């Protein structure tokens, strides 16, 4: 079968507003140490991107390919990126169609076998995180490694941190706390880019065969919760996917939709009813 041209990397980056080591002919080489590509998506985040970048650049693992995809920032973000031009493998700044378009750009520009998306404001738990993942998991049969994530509310090093339990069987997965084989995109496609689509990653996780998942006992990412709020549009999309693909009964799907639009007292009753019905059916 011929490779999908949508996933092929141009011989040389050809953007006018790009940079990094690859634009000067320096590429990572696959050998005994697999290339792990870490991708950061950025847009107008001058005050927070450096923390994320340093979290990647300070990793002790020697064969990391670091790619930064900027959506055409105008607030000084590009200046921060350029300060690390000597250390980033490839960066580009240009308008895009949103986060999933940017993620696909990063995926297509990658040369590594393994991918991690580390969002701005989020960081690796420690500087040995990638090395631990390579030593423990990346030479095995699993193709999608994920972990619990640590949640913080506030500045790095000062905020209270809580552990958020992830579970692939319940599709509780964060791409910051995951590392997976790029070849999965050849089988299941890129992230869907469409107006109003906010859960393309959730759909991608839903498509992947359960046998590909393996949970790491070591948390991978520290996830920033500042400014994060529950989005009803995302919830609606998740419920539809859960009904169509993940075995959610129709009555439960309808009840969850109702939760999005009802008063708090009624919401509590419906939550209790959903939990009771799931328990009666032997589901957690």
GINORFEN-V393521 format. One record per residue. N is the residue number from 0. RES is the residue in three letters. PHI is phi in whole degrees, 0 to 359 (none if undefined). PSI is psi in whole degrees, 0 to 359 (none if undefined). Layout:
n=N res=RES phi=PHI psi=PSI
n=N res=RES phi=PHI psi=PSI
//
This chain:
n=0 res=UNK phi=none psi=134
n=1 res=UNK phi=288 psi=141
n=2 res=UNK phi=297 psi=147
n=3 res=UNK phi=292 psi=119
n=4 res=UNK phi=298 psi=340
n=5 res=UNK phi=294 psi=341
n=6 res=UNK phi=253 psi=8
n=7 res=UNK phi=270 psi=139
n=8 res=UNK phi=273 psi=130
n=9 res=UNK phi=304 psi=151
n=10 res=UNK phi=303 psi=321
n=11 res=UNK phi=221 psi=138
n=12 res=UNK phi=304 psi=138
n=13 res=UNK phi=237 psi=15
n=14 res=UNK phi=284 psi=152
n=15 res=UNK phi=279 psi=332
n=16 res=UNK phi=246 psi=67
n=17 res=UNK phi=219 psi=176
n=18 res=UNK phi=186 psi=196
n=19 res=UNK phi=104 psi=175
n=20 res=UNK phi=299 psi=325
n=21 res=UNK phi=292 psi=330
n=22 res=UNK phi=290 psi=348
n=23 res=UNK phi=251 psi=13
n=24 res=UNK phi=92 psi=8
n=25 res=UNK phi=258 psi=113
n=26 res=UNK phi=243 psi=148
n=27 res=UNK phi=290 psi=149
n=28 res=UNK phi=244 psi=135
n=29 res=UNK phi=281 psi=131
n=30 res=UNK phi=207 psi=222
n=31 res=UNK phi=294 psi=333
n=32 res=UNK phi=258 psi=112
n=33 res=UNK phi=296 psi=148
n=34 res=UNK phi=286 psi=126
n=35 res=UNK phi=251 psi=116
n=36 res=UNK phi=266 psi=124
n=37 res=UNK phi=251 psi=130
n=38 res=UNK phi=240 psi=130
n=39 res=UNK phi=245 psi=126
n=40 res=UNK phi=263 psi=132
n=41 res=UNK phi=223 psi=149
n=42 res=UNK phi=196 psi=117
n=43 res=UNK phi=47 psi=60
n=44 res=UNK phi=224 psi=44
n=45 res=UNK phi=302 psi=328
n=46 res=UNK phi=278 psi=350
n=47 res=UNK phi=231 psi=347
n=48 res=UNK phi=290 psi=328
n=49 res=UNK phi=298 psi=321
n=50 res=UNK phi=301 psi=315
n=51 res=UNK phi=294 psi=316
n=52 res=UNK phi=298 psi=317
n=53 res=UNK phi=294 psi=328
n=54 res=UNK phi=299 psi=326
n=55 res=UNK phi=280 psi=311
n=56 res=UNK phi=292 psi=339
n=57 res=UNK phi=273 psi=0
n=58 res=UNK phi=298 psi=141
n=59 res=UNK phi=281 psi=340
n=60 res=UNK phi=294 psi=136
n=61 res=UNK phi=272 psi=344
n=62 res=UNK phi=245 psi=52
n=63 res=UNK phi=264 psi=131
n=64 res=UNK phi=258 psi=119
n=65 res=UNK phi=252 psi=125
n=66 res=UNK phi=235 psi=133
n=67 res=UNK phi=241 psi=123
n=68 res=UNK phi=249 psi=111
n=69 res=UNK phi=255 psi=139
n=70 res=UNK phi=274 psi=22
n=71 res=UNK phi=91 psi=45
n=72 res=UNK phi=298 psi=150
n=73 res=UNK phi=233 psi=14
n=74 res=UNK phi=249 psi=9
n=75 res=UNK phi=106 psi=355
n=76 res=UNK phi=303 psi=318
n=77 res=UNK phi=296 psi=327
n=78 res=UNK phi=296 psi=320
n=79 res=UNK phi=296 psi=315
n=80 res=UNK phi=301 psi=315
n=81 res=UNK phi=295 psi=334
n=82 res=UNK phi=298 psi=338
n=83 res=UNK phi=246 psi=23
n=84 res=UNK phi=303 psi=328
n=85 res=UNK phi=287 psi=345
n=86 res=UNK phi=246 psi=337
n=87 res=UNK phi=278 psi=138
n=88 res=UNK phi=288 psi=318
n=89 res=UNK phi=203 psi=137
n=90 res=UNK phi=222 psi=152
n=91 res=UNK phi=214 psi=145
n=92 res=UNK phi=232 psi=116
n=93 res=UNK phi=196 psi=155
n=94 res=UNK phi=300 psi=147
n=95 res=UNK phi=221 psi=183
n=96 res=UNK phi=258 psi=24
n=97 res=UNK phi=116 psi=181
n=98 res=UNK phi=299 psi=321
n=99 res=UNK phi=285 psi=329
n=100 res=UNK phi=297 psi=316
n=101 res=UNK phi=295 psi=320
n=102 res=UNK phi=296 psi=320
n=103 res=UNK phi=296 psi=322
n=104 res=UNK phi=299 psi=315
n=105 res=UNK phi=296 psi=318
n=106 res=UNK phi=298 psi=316
n=107 res=UNK phi=290 psi=331
n=108 res=UNK phi=278 psi=349
n=109 res=UNK phi=284 psi=151
n=110 res=UNK phi=244 psi=356
n=111 res=UNK phi=280 psi=156
n=112 res=UNK phi=286 psi=331
n=113 res=UNK phi=244 psi=143
n=114 res=UNK phi=237 psi=143
n=115 res=UNK phi=222 psi=135
n=116 res=UNK phi=253 psi=113
n=117 res=UNK phi=249 psi=105
n=118 res=UNK phi=292 psi=156
n=119 res=UNK phi=300 psi=140
n=120 res=UNK phi=84 psi=343
n=121 res=UNK phi=261 psi=153
n=122 res=UNK phi=218 psi=160
n=123 res=UNK phi=291 psi=149
n=124 res=UNK phi=299 psi=322
n=125 res=UNK phi=208 psi=172
n=126 res=UNK phi=280 psi=355
n=127 res=UNK phi=254 psi=10
n=128 res=UNK phi=302 psi=311
n=129 res=UNK phi=295 psi=319
n=130 res=UNK phi=299 psi=318
n=131 res=UNK phi=297 psi=317
n=132 res=UNK phi=297 psi=318
n=133 res=UNK phi=297 psi=313
n=134 res=UNK phi=294 psi=322
n=135 res=UNK phi=267 psi=327
n=136 res=UNK phi=229 psi=326
n=137 res=UNK phi=285 psi=352
n=138 res=UNK phi=259 psi=7
n=139 res=UNK phi=266 psi=196
n=140 res=UNK phi=271 psi=338
n=141 res=UNK phi=295 psi=144
n=142 res=UNK phi=249 psi=350
n=143 res=UNK phi=223 psi=108
n=144 res=UNK phi=256 psi=132
n=145 res=UNK phi=220 psi=171
n=146 res=UNK phi=211 psi=171
n=147 res=UNK phi=298 psi=157
n=148 res=UNK phi=242 psi=151
n=149 res=UNK phi=264 psi=127
n=150 res=UNK phi=260 psi=138
n=151 res=UNK phi=229 psi=148
n=152 res=UNK phi=238 psi=88
n=153 res=UNK phi=133 psi=187
n=154 res=UNK phi=298 psi=149
n=155 res=UNK phi=299 psi=133
n=156 res=UNK phi=87 psi=349
n=157 res=UNK phi=238 psi=341
n=158 res=UNK phi=277 psi=154
n=159 res=UNK phi=287 psi=136
n=160 res=UNK phi=244 psi=136
n=161 res=UNK phi=232 psi=150
n=162 res=UNK phi=267 psi=127
n=163 res=UNK phi=255 psi=118
n=164 res=UNK phi=284 psi=129
n=165 res=UNK phi=251 psi=153
n=166 res=UNK phi=205 psi=117
n=167 res=UNK phi=292 psi=332
n=168 res=UNK phi=292 psi=333
n=169 res=UNK phi=259 psi=5
n=170 res=UNK phi=57 psi=36
n=171 res=UNK phi=264 psi=91
n=172 res=UNK phi=220 psi=140
n=173 res=UNK phi=243 psi=133
n=174 res=UNK phi=293 psi=335
n=175 res=UNK phi=295 psi=325
n=176 res=UNK phi=266 psi=30
n=177 res=UNK phi=222 psi=155
n=178 res=UNK phi=217 psi=128
n=179 res=UNK phi=217 psi=163
n=180 res=UNK phi=286 psi=133
n=181 res=UNK phi=302 psi=330
n=182 res=UNK phi=298 psi=341
n=183 res=UNK phi=299 psi=329
n=184 res=UNK phi=290 psi=331
n=185 res=UNK phi=291 psi=331
n=186 res=UNK phi=273 psi=322
n=187 res=UNK phi=247 psi=359
n=188 res=UNK phi=91 psi=168
n=189 res=UNK phi=284 psi=179
n=190 res=UNK phi=291 psi=136
n=191 res=UNK phi=289 psi=131
n=192 res=UNK phi=248 psi=111
n=193 res=UNK phi=207 psi=148
n=194 res=UNK phi=300 psi=127
n=195 res=UNK phi=86 psi=352
n=196 res=UNK phi=280 psi=118
n=197 res=UNK phi=242 psi=1
n=198 res=UNK phi=228 psi=40
n=199 res=UNK phi=299 psi=327
n=200 res=UNK phi=293 psi=320
n=201 res=UNK phi=297 psi=320
n=202 res=UNK phi=294 psi=317
n=203 res=UNK phi=299 psi=314
n=204 res=UNK phi=299 psi=324
n=205 res=UNK phi=293 psi=328
n=206 res=UNK phi=285 psi=331
n=207 res=UNK phi=291 psi=134
n=208 res=UNK phi=301 psi=136
n=209 res=UNK phi=302 psi=331
n=210 res=UNK phi=292 psi=346
n=211 res=UNK phi=279 psi=344
n=212 res=UNK phi=274 psi=145
n=213 res=UNK phi=212 psi=131
n=214 res=UNK phi=266 psi=130
n=215 res=UNK phi=278 psi=140
n=216 res=UNK phi=283 psi=346
n=217 res=UNK phi=258 psi=120
n=218 res=UNK phi=304 psi=142
n=219 res=UNK phi=263 psi=318
n=220 res=UNK phi=231 psi=151
n=221 res=UNK phi=256 psi=117
n=222 res=UNK phi=257 psi=124
n=223 res=UNK phi=278 psi=128
n=224 res=UNK phi=258 psi=0
n=225 res=UNK phi=298 psi=123
n=226 res=UNK phi=82 psi=358
n=227 res=UNK phi=278 psi=133
n=228 res=UNK phi=226 psi=159
n=229 res=UNK phi=287 psi=129
n=230 res=UNK phi=256 psi=120
n=231 res=UNK phi=294 psi=327
n=232 res=UNK phi=298 psi=318
n=233 res=UNK phi=295 psi=319
n=234 res=UNK phi=299 psi=316
n=235 res=UNK phi=300 psi=317
n=236 res=UNK phi=295 psi=321
n=237 res=UNK phi=297 psi=317
n=238 res=UNK phi=297 psi=321
n=239 res=UNK phi=296 psi=315
n=240 res=UNK phi=295 psi=320
n=241 res=UNK phi=297 psi=324
n=242 res=UNK phi=288 psi=316
n=243 res=UNK phi=282 psi=329
n=244 res=UNK phi=237 psi=333
n=245 res=UNK phi=247 psi=16
n=246 res=UNK phi=81 psi=15
n=247 res=UNK phi=289 psi=127
n=248 res=UNK phi=298 psi=152
n=249 res=UNK phi=299 psi=320
n=250 res=UNK phi=298 psi=323
n=251 res=UNK phi=289 psi=321
n=252 res=UNK phi=300 psi=315
n=253 res=UNK phi=295 psi=322
n=254 res=UNK phi=294 psi=321
n=255 res=UNK phi=292 psi=323
n=256 res=UNK phi=299 psi=320
n=257 res=UNK phi=297 psi=326
n=258 res=UNK phi=300 psi=332
n=259 res=UNK phi=287 psi=345
n=260 res=UNK phi=232 psi=8
n=261 res=UNK phi=251 psi=163
n=262 res=UNK phi=298 psi=160
n=263 res=UNK phi=301 psi=319
n=264 res=UNK phi=297 psi=316
n=265 res=UNK phi=293 psi=324
n=266 res=UNK phi=301 psi=316
n=267 res=UNK phi=297 psi=321
n=268 res=UNK phi=295 psi=317
n=269 res=UNK phi=292 psi=321
n=270 res=UNK phi=300 psi=315
n=271 res=UNK phi=299 psi=319
n=272 res=UNK phi=294 psi=318
n=273 res=UNK phi=297 psi=314
n=274 res=UNK phi=297 psi=320
n=275 res=UNK phi=295 psi=317
n=276 res=UNK phi=293 psi=322
n=277 res=UNK phi=294 psi=320
n=278 res=UNK phi=295 psi=320
n=279 res=UNK phi=295 psi=330
n=280 res=UNK phi=269 psi=6
n=281 res=UNK phi=78 psi=22
n=282 res=UNK phi=251 psi=148
n=283 res=UNK phi=272 psi=none
//
